[in-house]
Amino acid sequence: MIFRIILGVWLTVVICLGLLLPIVPRPEFWYQFPIIPGLEEKARILFFHVPTAWLSVIAFISSMIYGIKYLRKRKLDDDIKSASAAGLGFMFCILATVTGAIWAKFSWGTYWNWDPRQTSIFVLLLIYGAYFALRSAVDIEEKRATLAAVYSIIAAVTMPFFMFIMPRILASLHPEPILNVQGKVQMNTTMLLVFLSSVAGFTGLYLWMWNLQVRIQQIELHSTRLQ
Amino acid sequence: MQPTEAIGSRWLRSTTSIFLKDWHSELRTRYAISALVMFVVTTISVMLFAIGSEGAPPEVLAAMLWVVIFFGAMSGLSRTFVSEEERGTTMTLQLLAPPSAVLFGKLLFNLVLIIALNAFTVLLYSLFITGFVIKTLSIFSLTILLGSIGLAASSTIIAGIIAKANTKGTLYPVLSFPILLPLLLTVINATRLAAEGAFFEEAFGEFQILVSYIVVVVTVSYLVFDYIWKD
């Protein structure tokens, strides 16, 4: 209960700060954000788009880890955790794709141009889609858990290849205000603080939703077994 | 205690006998071969009707070649494991051979099948699609070879997964596409380089990616196959 209230207050404050604090050319006061070249006012998407993209990857990895755990221990609880993480990851992946596409419309003039980042998130969406298609095609719980876990492992090991392939095909236009080639953070302390609080807040939201999902599905599993 | 050499040669014998079993049953029914050949013929004729007399740039034709190969592979390669499930022979195989021997036997069979399919596709493609010209033959032949191995590697393990699912046919391309996309993008890029007449050294990066892809997929298949094979 107390965790939910803290999370609600935390995210409200972060969203308000992210949307309301002024962006000025030369920040003089603590509450001002600097202008990032090429982003300007559109930089505010950073507080929402980046956490969702981050969570769609984190959820995929945690789904795979619990999949491996299921293969080792054969406990259906681990499969429930794995499937719930994948479900949330799918949702965050859609959110990241949509917010990114809206941002691209205003920055690049088009919703979709197969930028390397867009291609990678599209493949992640496809993997999530295939994962759920596979799950729905198997009736027996143990078999479904095993096949889904194996599929997520195979998908996870082929994903890193895109990091090597995509730059060879097309140069990315995606802005990199945090991790860039020059290794320079283009945000000031306030902006970085709001950004990191946003990532932490959204991660907390993800953990809370994950916990809820797992508990709901555990109850469903037990009630079907009692019948 | 058995000496390791004996175990190794026994493993090799079960692998080759599984390959030969599939080979003979394929020659008897010609199910996969005829399906693949007809698929390639129909796809290329549809392409010819679509292009008509206008012709298409060589880069587009290079990419289209892999579209034909990808969907051709998707139509025939799942047979290896699905047929075992349909005929109810999975249990016998589980008793007779170690899982890794089954995997590599099937992989070998799929590899032979897809190399034959690719040779046939390339032959038809260069005979009938006039705009398709390869300037650097060394890049092209190595790309076809490595692409075939990669396709066989991923499609074999995915076939093992979907053989256990209820909707076997429709699910196969859905599951394979995200796994195969890194491979497809790389081979399309390499084929385009070959069509443009690039030097062999320029495609070296592509080959590095292809070889590491094959190594990673085969290793992971070997590691996880036990779990999907044993119910």
Boltz contact constraints between the chains, C-beta under 6 A:
constraints:
  - contact:
      token1: [A, 71]
      token2: [B, 227]
      max_distance: 6.0
  - contact:
      token1: [A, 123]
      token2: [B, 178]
      max_distance: 6.0
  - contact:
      token1: [A, 123]
      token2: [B, 181]
      max_distance: 6.0
  - contact:
      token1: [A, 126]
      token2: [B, 178]
      max_distance: 6.0
  - contact:
      token1: [A, 127]
      token2: [B, 178]
      max_distance: 6.0
  - contact:
      token1: [A, 130]
      token2: [B, 174]
      max_distance: 6.0
  - contact:
      token1: [A, 130]
      token2: [B, 175]
      max_distance: 6.0
  - contact:
      token1: [A, 130]
      token2: [B, 178]
      max_distance: 6.0
  - contact:
      token1: [A, 133]
      token2: [B, 174]
      max_distance: 6.0
  - contact:
      token1: [A, 137]
      token2: [B, 165]
      max_distance: 6.0
  - contact:
      token1: [A, 137]
      token2: [B, 166]
      max_distance: 6.0
  - contact:
      token1: [A, 137]
      token2: [B, 167]
      max_distance: 6.0
  - contact:
      token1: [A, 137]
      token2: [B, 171]
      max_distance: 6.0
  - contact:
      token1: [A, 138]
      token2: [B, 165]
      max_distance: 6.0
  - contact:
      token1: [A, 146]
      token2: [B, 227]
      max_distance: 6.0
  - contact:
      token1: [A, 147]
      token2: [B, 161]
      max_distance: 6.0
  - contact:
      token1: [A, 147]
      token2: [B, 164]
      max_distance: 6.0
  - contact:
      token1: [A, 150]
      token2: [B, 224]
      max_distance: 6.0
  - contact:
      token1: [A, 150]
      token2: [B, 227]
      max_distance: 6.0
  - contact:
      token1: [A, 150]
      token2: [B, 228]
      max_distance: 6.0
  - contact:
      token1: [A, 151]
      token2: [B, 161]
      max_distance: 6.0
  - contact:
      token1: [A, 153]
      token2: [B, 224]
      max_distance: 6.0
  - contact:
      token1: [A, 154]
      token2: [B, 220]
      max_distance: 6.0
  - contact:
      token1: [A, 157]
      token2: [B, 216]
      max_distance: 6.0
  - contact:
      token1: [A, 157]
      token2: [B, 220]
      max_distance: 6.0
  - contact:
      token1: [A, 158]
      token2: [B, 179]
      max_distance: 6.0
  - contact:
      token1: [A, 158]
      token2: [B, 182]
      max_distance: 6.0
  - contact:
      token1: [A, 161]
      token2: [B, 182]
      max_distance: 6.0
  - contact:
      token1: [A, 164]
      token2: [B, 209]
      max_distance: 6.0
  - contact:
      token1: [A, 165]
      token2: [B, 182]
      max_distance: 6.0
  - contact:
      token1: [A, 165]
      token2: [B, 185]
      max_distance: 6.0
  - contact:
      token1: [A, 165]
      token2: [B, 186]
      max_distance: 6.0
